[in-house]
Amino acid sequence: MRDQKERVYSIERLTKNEFRHALAVNLITQEQHDNYLQELNELTSYIYEKYKDSLAFYDEDWIKINDYYEKI
């Protein structure tokens, strides 16, 4: 479980860094940046809350994470 939470945290941290870089080099607008961060925060909050006492992630939640990452 700890490895999975660390994996989600790593994905979250990497994605936020990518957003900051994309904004800095004008690949995305401030509005897009803010929207992406809001969606990311909602997704990770959902994951952290759902699995705070659980031992394993469900496949559908990894699919949600992957779908979000692919979308952006």
Secondary structure, 3 states (H helix, E strand, C coil): CHHHHHHHHHHHHHHHHHHHHHHHCCCCCHHHHHHHHHHHHHHHHHHHHHCCCCCCCCHHHHHHHHHHHHHC
